[in-house]
């Protein structure tokens, strides 16, 4: 039991200081793209040298201060904490950090320096899937907590707790499934500790008040309080908050309890051989910097507000960085190249031209007034006709069944809300489009149950990542066993990120499966016109003659991908179910589209001649060309990939560059790409079960792609070099330990191997 | 005279039926009246408020914890519980609006159609706006406008909004673009703010009567309720005008809500007020803000009518113009072009808050409340054109509003109908209490139906959570010919109706009928 370990530590130390554990929460930005130290500075994976650490702190401090959920005190104290240490900090990288709601009490706890830290809670918190995917947590323990610590009592130790377990896939789910006993136990222990702390704090407070009154009882209530008393009260306030939050948190049962993995296994559990009373120093720093205002600022937002912020910024940080520093052929050649966001930038010329034509600039009173919240009737009619034509519907589609909102995310969010109650779930074959993960979570609070697909081809799996009814059944069964209520199945066709197209037969099977279990099917066909390989036939679900359960089949489409106008914010739902359509209408208020935009869209969709004769052929041929370029590049560098002639991306496997093949390494590689100003999406964000997959968007101009591929190769070469160096170091260390002999011969042989290793990898990459 | 303090606080509905979805988020294990489908036992119009008022005619309601689903009844096999409620929202709230859409008045095509004096829209300046929006500077198409934006809004627009608000709100220091978040309308803003400031089941205080759609905005996604601070038409004690908001009333409502176990997180103020047309003086505003600060409440100030103050004598002051806000970190200001520029169909709203936590959290939700890049561009162009706004648009708009207002108020006076109006907004708050045979919301609804049957759409007081039956909101910002016809139809109903009130027997025989039926 990990708790035991901690407790043992406490017993060993046997004094009060032994119970102090400091937790530093580092925002990802501390070593995000620009400042992530080169891997060559790493002495071991995840270890950052002092220099790069300082560099990171300096560069990111300002940014991090503005970070909503990182309390100012924790950020401000970092550089100083660092300054007290001469040596290395070992940081565990798990991903971006912002405080999820349940963490706020912890931030408080460590700021309130006099507290002993409720470590069970800490563990529960970090054991949470959210943390495992989003946290950079440094636990700085007092001597006694390091079980293998040296015998010197004043030696400082840092142990890093990583909860990142490679075999675990992050669920966004709020499990109700956690072990009731352990849950109760841990809450109980936490509360007991808090109560004890509170008791202590109250006692101190009273003592202080008493002494103060003795000292100066002349002016009993002038000016309120003096500093120490004020500090005490702040502390009390925090404690109360913490307890209340904890109670609420515990009562909601919103978090999945994960027994923390034993620290022996934890890769990051190291001890420092550095001198001096770090814990004491940190203590001081926190004490000085702690200020009630700083910590209370977090209480401005509701828990879900903090979570929303955290989730969003955790996931879209790269995107925000990109927005601030975009690559431009002439103006900013060192800016970020974004092959991570799925946008089609190949046809902006055509669209700009089309949208600048005079017929687009019509303004009417109607467009400026409140309209029907389901969307302007003229637009819904146009959408119905458009879908009838391009989806080859057997009968004309009914405009009354069309709901028009500002983007497919909005459609999905609203649809999830009207189909599921909070905590209910959708089945979703993974890897899947990451946005659905957020959309399900942010507003709707709906869980996604992954149907994990495998890249390995076997008897049951005739092609990589194949979706079969068996797998659906299995996932559904598992979800039921876990007590999840599954309300629907989410399909993306053409698939994102795999690029698969479901054949009509398999689609039918999935629909039959859904009908059998009376599940809704949400089918996202947002790439339906981006099938650029003519040999492939895509069949929309709306083209089927008879749907197994038309009342539960809902189709989503939008112009973002197929027309490359994601900035337009247009998404539409087609459902045969009038009730769903009406319920969705209520969201017209919240996801409405400007009348002017609706008019432009109506004109655009109406111009069938331009679409058929100009836009689609050009778009497809440009996509083909870009696709050919990328696939040739990948083939020549022997990088395996999946692509099926549709979509704007290829799904590539960089597993061979990861050692070990874990999500941590995947993330490190991802950061390396960022370092080189190249944004790709890593498999984890698609809930892919296997580490090492990346999605590369190729719908960009040839010049940009060429630049991007250069950066791509540079990173891979570096990655291989580092791998070689690491292998060597390991080998050498091993040898040194085994046989501490002649230094000269060691370094010689090392160099030789190093050089030959590099040549090897360069030739591998075809450079 | 001090307000009579009730010995035990009582609410609009007791026990307060707290809406709890079958979910684990709900923090309060108490008052969960079973599944949603079992509720809705109230008669259609007779809800708790009315029964309460009827039972205790002497005592005044001080506050009410809103339950948006009090009348919800049907459940659907295809929808989730909340989905059913959401659909029910649509079905019930839109009744008049949908009737109107099926039979809209058109001078040539449908002269017998319904005239809409219910929706608060400014239809007086479409000519100016159409011309301005068709101007060549509006027609630029740039690739960056076609791509995913910064979700807070394009920087060029946020800069423009900041400088626009600095100028028109007369802020003491220039406002900053990083404090601006742009979304598709104030409805979205209410939804996003409710979500990031409150947990499920928590509440905002709001002085009632208020713009009723807010109930739905904060409820749909956020599951946040509103606690009404009921205001009276009767002027008592130190009050100077009807429906005056005082700190006492706020305090009492807050305490009442707390005593019912409702956690209040903020206060919503609408200034200029909708539907009263009141304007809060800087002194009052500061008092309310101080009150909020005392109780650590957020204040959301909806200033969506700030440029629609057409009576120059009224000294309107934006909250952004106040020096030294009591709690700037918890003061959030909303504005939109829907009203002041008469473009409700454009869906442009904006938040100004100094609190970066709030701005960032709201921006995280902007993925769902995004605004087309084009429209953002056009809005920036429009807001930038200070010359046009100051010299063309605002003077003309105010003059037309004033003319329309004068006409309608004259008409009402001629009808002997009392009303409230303060020279701001698009509406007049009309007191038709004497036309109700009985002071109930059922009668209010019946009167409203009569108006609708006579092809004129008004908004009744219940929709604004007004606690006194018989108040109506009449929107006057419409073209003269429609206004004339609308007033004529109102007159027909009221004259028929007033006869009814005086002489009940004749009511059966003299059913008022519009000339166009």
Interface residues (C-beta under 8 A of the other chain):
Chain A: X66 X68 X69 X174 X176 X248 X251 X252 X253 X254 X297 X298 X300 X301 X302 X303 X304 X305 X306 X308 X309 X311 X312 X313 X319 X320 X323 X341 X343 X345 X348 X351 X352 X355 X356 X360 X361 X363 X364 X365 X366 X367 X368 X369 X370 X371 X372 X373 X406 X407 X409 X410 X413 X417 X418 X419 X420 X421 X422 X423 X424 X438 X439 X442 X443 X444 X445 X487 X520 X551 X552 X564 X565 X566 X567 X568 X569 X570 X577 X579 X580 X582 X583 X585 X586 X587 X589 X590 X591 X592 X593 X594 X595 X596 X597 X600
Chain B: X21 X22 X23 X24 X25 X27 X29 X76 X78 X79 X80 X81 X82 X83 X84 X86 X87 X89 X90 X91 X94 X101 X119 X121 X123 X126 X129 X130 X133 X134 X138 X139 X141 X142 X143 X144 X145 X146 X147 X148 X149 X150 X184 X185 X187 X188 X191 X195 X196 X197 X198 X199 X200 X202 X213 X216 X217 X220 X221 X265 X298 X329 X330 X342 X343 X344 X345 X346 X347 X348 X355 X356 X357 X358 X360 X361 X364 X365 X367 X368 X369 X370 X371 X372 X373 X374 X375 X378
